[in-house]
Amino acid sequence: MTCNDVIRCMVNNVFDLGNIVKATRRTSEARQGRGKAGVSVNYDVSKIIYFSKNIIR
């Protein structure tokens, strides 16, 4: 089972929720100095906002 499989199970395979989970994790890692190379916290927070808006539409 891959990390993506676990995320899909957690959110009933809802694409937007899965992306929110991944971006939230990357934001947390970045705040601890272990961020993904080339990805800023602002970028991931923007993704969280974007996918959240998709859910509430």
MODELLER restraints for C-alpha pairs under 7 A, 6 or more apart:
rsr = mdl.restraints
at = mdl.atoms
rsr.add(forms.Gaussian(group=physical.xy_distance, feature=features.Distance(at['CA:7:A'], at['CA:18:A']), mean=5.93, stdev=0.5))
rsr.add(forms.Gaussian(group=physical.xy_distance, feature=features.Distance(at['CA:8:A'], at['CA:14:A']), mean=6.98, stdev=0.5))
rsr.add(forms.Gaussian(group=physical.xy_distance, feature=features.Distance(at['CA:8:A'], at['CA:18:A']), mean=6.38, stdev=0.5))
rsr.add(forms.Gaussian(group=physical.xy_distance, feature=features.Distance(at['CA:11:A'], at['CA:17:A']), mean=6.18, stdev=0.5))
rsr.add(forms.Gaussian(group=physical.xy_distance, feature=features.Distance(at['CA:11:A'], at['CA:18:A']), mean=6.36, stdev=0.5))
rsr.add(forms.Gaussian(group=physical.xy_distance, feature=features.Distance(at['CA:16:A'], at['CA:51:A']), mean=5.23, stdev=0.5))
rsr.add(forms.Gaussian(group=physical.xy_distance, feature=features.Distance(at['CA:16:A'], at['CA:55:A']), mean=6.87, stdev=0.5))
rsr.add(forms.Gaussian(group=physical.xy_distance, feature=features.Distance(at['CA:20:A'], at['CA:48:A']), mean=5.10, stdev=0.5))
rsr.add(forms.Gaussian(group=physical.xy_distance, feature=features.Distance(at['CA:20:A'], at['CA:51:A']), mean=6.56, stdev=0.5))
rsr.add(forms.Gaussian(group=physical.xy_distance, feature=features.Distance(at['CA:23:A'], at['CA:44:A']), mean=5.18, stdev=0.5))
rsr.add(forms.Gaussian(group=physical.xy_distance, feature=features.Distance(at['CA:23:A'], at['CA:47:A']), mean=6.86, stdev=0.5))
rsr.add(forms.Gaussian(group=physical.xy_distance, feature=features.Distance(at['CA:23:A'], at['CA:48:A']), mean=6.38, stdev=0.5))
rsr.add(forms.Gaussian(group=physical.xy_distance, feature=features.Distance(at['CA:26:A'], at['CA:35:A']), mean=6.21, stdev=0.5))
rsr.add(forms.Gaussian(group=physical.xy_distance, feature=features.Distance(at['CA:26:A'], at['CA:36:A']), mean=6.82, stdev=0.5))
rsr.add(forms.Gaussian(group=physical.xy_distance, feature=features.Distance(at['CA:27:A'], at['CA:41:A']), mean=5.47, stdev=0.5))
rsr.add(forms.Gaussian(group=physical.xy_distance, feature=features.Distance(at['CA:27:A'], at['CA:44:A']), mean=6.37, stdev=0.5))
rsr.add(forms.Gaussian(group=physical.xy_distance, feature=features.Distance(at['CA:29:A'], at['CA:35:A']), mean=5.14, stdev=0.5))
rsr.add(forms.Gaussian(group=physical.xy_distance, feature=features.Distance(at['CA:30:A'], at['CA:41:A']), mean=6.67, stdev=0.5))
